[in-house]
């Protein structure tokens, strides 16, 4: 069969690869959020628009075209947090801080790094919960958190339950602020996090919870917060929080999100 009429060059292949990579990053950014449903709806309308253009259905393609072009401002408002995360992910990429180019391709993280020791993190939180010791642990995912590390005290300690408990011990000079974990290493303590200005946060939540919500609104990091008043463990992701009574359910959720 003769396919000589198809004009397919190297640049076309490169174009397809780059578009696929962009869509994958957008999916990773929106996965697990309400915005993913909006994105799927927009993608569906865009596909229909392209089909109607190819079939020369002028009226329908014109309507869909105006709908897509006129909704740019609305999309910026709807995806404000996601756009911020995407730009932050690009802007905080630090090639000199990693040993090799592949380590910057964070979507290959599960293939090039060891599995996160989530059991140690959860067990540490459980022990802190029993003594009602306040704690705020930030687990880095795709977005580089070096811009936050610089606000605290740098550390390069292998993840260990005793170290985590000693950091948040009430008389410890390191307990104030957040602790950041990256690739099974505690990389910083006493980190200052951005406080959320969300007015929907329950008034019973203090600065620790507001800081956890704030950093997850601006990055794709996940946080574990132990209340010093009640000992409850909160799981915070994408600006939302869940209180887990089941240790197994919490462990499973953290494992899934750190592997994603």
ZAFIKOL-646812 format. One record per residue (C-alpha): residue number from 0; x, y, z. Coordinates in steps of 0.2 Angstrom, whole numbers, plus 5000, padded with zeros to 4 digits. Layout:
N
NODE   seq     c1     c2     c3
NODE   NUM      X      Y      Z
...
END
This chain:
260
NODE   seq     c1     c2     c3
NODE     0   5000   5000   5000
NODE     1   5007   5017   4995
NODE     2   5008   5030   5009
NODE     3   5018   5042   5000
NODE     4   5005   5055   5001
NODE     5   5007   5057   5019
NODE     6   5020   5071   5023
NODE     7   5027   5065   5040
NODE     8   5044   5072   5045
NODE     9   5055   5072   5060
NODE    10   5048   5088   5066
NODE    11   5031   5080   5066
NODE    12   5037   5066   5077
NODE    13   5045   5079   5089
NODE    14   5029   5089   5089
NODE    15   5019   5074   5095
NODE    16   5031   5069   5108
NODE    17   5032   5087   5115
NODE    18   5013   5088   5115
NODE    19   5011   5071   5124
NODE    20   5024   5076   5137
NODE    21   5014   5092   5140
NODE    22   4998   5083   5142
NODE    23   5006   5071   5154
NODE    24   5013   5085   5165
NODE    25   4995   5093   5165
NODE    26   4987   5077   5170
NODE    27   5000   5074   5184
NODE    28   4997   5092   5190
NODE    29   4978   5090   5190
NODE    30   4976   5071   5195
NODE    31   4966   5069   5211
NODE    32   4958   5087   5210
NODE    33   4941   5093   5205
NODE    34   4950   5102   5191
NODE    35   4954   5086   5181
NODE    36   4935   5084   5177
NODE    37   4935   5102   5170
NODE    38   4951   5099   5160
NODE    39   4943   5083   5153
NODE    40   4927   5092   5148
NODE    41   4938   5106   5139
NODE    42   4948   5093   5130
NODE    43   4932   5084   5124
NODE    44   4926   5101   5117
NODE    45   4942   5104   5109
NODE    46   4942   5087   5100
NODE    47   4924   5089   5094
NODE    48   4930   5106   5087
NODE    49   4944   5099   5077
NODE    50   4933   5085   5071
NODE    51   4920   5098   5065
NODE    52   4933   5108   5057
NODE    53   4940   5093   5047
NODE    54   4922   5089   5041
NODE    55   4919   5107   5036
NODE    56   4904   5109   5048
NODE    57   4906   5128   5048
NODE    58   4892   5133   5059
NODE    59   4896   5121   5073
NODE    60   4915   5123   5072
NODE    61   4912   5142   5073
NODE    62   4902   5141   5088
NODE    63   4914   5129   5097
NODE    64   4929   5140   5091
NODE    65   4921   5156   5099
NODE    66   4917   5146   5115
NODE    67   4935   5140   5117
NODE    68   4943   5157   5112
NODE    69   4931   5167   5123
NODE    70   4934   5156   5138
NODE    71   4952   5160   5140
NODE    72   4950   5172   5154
NODE    73   4938   5161   5163
NODE    74   4950   5146   5162
NODE    75   4964   5157   5169
NODE    76   4952   5160   5184
NODE    77   4946   5142   5186
NODE    78   4964   5135   5185
NODE    79   4973   5149   5195
NODE    80   4980   5137   5207
NODE    81   4985   5124   5194
NODE    82   4994   5137   5183
NODE    83   5003   5144   5198
NODE    84   5009   5126   5202
NODE    85   5014   5123   5184
NODE    86   5024   5139   5183
NODE    87   5032   5136   5200
NODE    88   5037   5118   5195
NODE    89   5046   5126   5180
NODE    90   5054   5140   5189
NODE    91   5060   5130   5204
NODE    92   5069   5117   5193
NODE    93   5087   5116   5199
NODE    94   5098   5106   5187
NODE    95   5114   5110   5197
NODE    96   5107   5103   5213
NODE    97   5104   5085   5206
NODE    98   5117   5072   5200
NODE    99   5111   5070   5182
NODE   100   5098   5075   5170
NODE   101   5087   5060   5173
NODE   102   5084   5066   5191
NODE   103   5076   5081   5184
NODE   104   5063   5071   5175
NODE   105   5052   5069   5190
NODE   106   5039   5059   5181
NODE   107   5052   5045   5180
NODE   108   5054   5046   5199
NODE   109   5048   5029   5203
NODE   110   5060   5022   5191
NODE   111   5076   5031   5197
NODE   112   5073   5033   5216
NODE   113   5070   5021   5230
NODE   114   5052   5019   5237
NODE   115   5047   5032   5250
NODE   116   5048   5024   5268
NODE   117   5031   5029   5272
NODE   118   5029   5017   5286
NODE   119   5043   5026   5296
NODE   120   5034   5043   5293
NODE   121   5017   5036   5298
NODE   122   5024   5027   5314
NODE   123   5033   5043   5319
NODE   124   5016   5053   5317
NODE   125   5007   5040   5328
NODE   126   5020   5041   5342
NODE   127   5019   5060   5341
NODE   128   5000   5059   5341
NODE   129   5000   5048   5357
NODE   130   5010   5062   5367
NODE   131   5000   5076   5358
NODE   132   5016   5083   5351
NODE   133   5013   5095   5337
NODE   134   5022   5091   5321
NODE   135   5021   5097   5302
NODE   136   5030   5086   5289
NODE   137   5030   5091   5271
NODE   138   5034   5077   5258
NODE   139   5041   5083   5242
NODE   140   5034   5076   5226
NODE   141   5036   5084   5208
NODE   142   5038   5102   5213
NODE   143   5056   5106   5219
NODE   144   5055   5114   5237
NODE   145   5072   5122   5238
NODE   146   5064   5139   5239
NODE   147   5057   5134   5255
NODE   148   5072   5124   5261
NODE   149   5081   5141   5261
NODE   150   5070   5148   5274
NODE   151   5075   5135   5287
NODE   152   5089   5125   5293
NODE   153   5097   5113   5280
NODE   154   5099   5095   5285
NODE   155   5104   5079   5276
NODE   156   5098   5065   5288
NODE   157   5092   5048   5282
NODE   158   5074   5046   5287
NODE   159   5073   5039   5304
NODE   160   5059   5038   5317
NODE   161   5070   5043   5331
NODE   162   5076   5058   5322
NODE   163   5058   5064   5317
NODE   164   5053   5062   5335
NODE   165   5068   5072   5342
NODE   166   5065   5086   5330
NODE   167   5047   5089   5336
NODE   168   5051   5086   5354
NODE   169   5044   5101   5363
NODE   170   5060   5107   5370
NODE   171   5070   5104   5354
NODE   172   5076   5120   5345
NODE   173   5071   5112   5329
NODE   174   5052   5109   5333
NODE   175   5046   5126   5327
NODE   176   5041   5126   5309
NODE   177   5040   5112   5296
NODE   178   5051   5097   5291
NODE   179   5054   5093   5273
NODE   180   5057   5076   5267
NODE   181   5064   5072   5250
NODE   182   5069   5054   5243
NODE   183   5069   5047   5261
NODE   184   5080   5061   5267
NODE   185   5076   5074   5280
NODE   186   5083   5089   5270
NODE   187   5077   5104   5281
NODE   188   5069   5108   5298
NODE   189   5062   5124   5305
NODE   190   5055   5128   5288
NODE   191   5044   5143   5286
NODE   192   5029   5139   5275
NODE   193   5016   5151   5266
NODE   194   5000   5153   5276
NODE   195   4984   5150   5267
NODE   196   4972   5164   5266
NODE   197   4957   5153   5262
NODE   198   4942   5159   5273
NODE   199   4934   5142   5272
NODE   200   4947   5134   5284
NODE   201   4938   5129   5300
NODE   202   4942   5142   5314
NODE   203   4948   5127   5326
NODE   204   4964   5125   5314
NODE   205   4979   5135   5319
NODE   206   4994   5142   5310
NODE   207   5001   5124   5308
NODE   208   4986   5118   5298
NODE   209   4985   5134   5289
NODE   210   5004   5133   5284
NODE   211   5001   5115   5278
NODE   212   4986   5120   5268
NODE   213   4996   5135   5261
NODE   214   5010   5125   5254
NODE   215   4999   5112   5246
NODE   216   4989   5125   5238
NODE   217   5005   5132   5230
NODE   218   5014   5116   5226
NODE   219   5010   5097   5224
NODE   220   5018   5093   5240
NODE   221   5008   5083   5253
NODE   222   5008   5086   5272
NODE   223   5005   5077   5288
NODE   224   5000   5088   5302
NODE   225   4999   5082   5321
NODE   226   4988   5093   5332
NODE   227   4996   5097   5349
NODE   228   4978   5100   5356
NODE   229   4970   5084   5351
NODE   230   4983   5073   5344
NODE   231   4974   5071   5328
NODE   232   4983   5067   5312
NODE   233   4978   5077   5297
NODE   234   4982   5073   5279
NODE   235   4984   5088   5268
NODE   236   4984   5088   5249
NODE   237   4980   5101   5236
NODE   238   4973   5113   5249
NODE   239   4961   5100   5256
NODE   240   4963   5090   5272
NODE   241   4957   5073   5279
NODE   242   4957   5066   5297
NODE   243   4961   5048   5296
NODE   244   4956   5037   5311
NODE   245   4963   5021   5302
NODE   246   4981   5020   5302
NODE   247   4981   5007   5287
NODE   248   4970   5019   5277
NODE   249   4982   5034   5280
NODE   250   4997   5023   5276
NODE   251   4989   5017   5260
NODE   252   4985   5035   5254
NODE   253   5002   5042   5258
NODE   254   5010   5027   5248
NODE   255   4999   5030   5233
NODE   256   5002   5048   5233
NODE   257   5021   5047   5235
NODE   258   5022   5034   5221
NODE   259   5011   5044   5209
END
